[in-house]
Amino acid sequence: MTTTIDCPIWGTGYKAILYKTWMNFRGKLDIDKEDLIISERAGGPYRLTRQAYAAIWRLEEHGKARLTSWLVGQRLLGIAEPIVTDEIVMSFESVRNEQALSVSARAERLLLFIDRQTDRLGAHVPIFANTLAAYAWSESTDWRDVDYLLDFLRDQGWIDSVFWGEGGGQVALTVFGRTQIEGLSSLPNTP
């Protein structure tokens, strides 16, 4: 059964698709299963345990951004549907426990996001204020963060932009941007 809900991590205003799995075939509650959530704001699919639902509401914006960054990092490592448990949520409750990605790591993640949007060299990728996956990939909490990182990528010569305005536009990886991606010694930092 699927339902459209608010993203459990980011809340109101960020829609997600819920695939409910807590009921076993006899209709009894099964606490060992996780719900599958597909949320663009969280960067894609993830599984959420029943206990994590209870813990996730305590996260502040920084913790939500770090948890989202962790989800993206898990997907980069090949885990298609990372599982969020209450222990994982609690590890992101304190700013002291989990440091934010560096600006350069956030920019590289955004560069990887742009690269993953097309398989054609020089193709333009739309990135606007409502491109929520760009926020997730770059550990950004609002459009100003994403726009700042895009400016950095342009200044480095890693992307070109066309039809750019205050709310976004289209970007394309340059040869230098592709070379930067190829030169990454490993995946961006993951907690």
Disulfide bonds with the S-S distance in Angstrom:
none
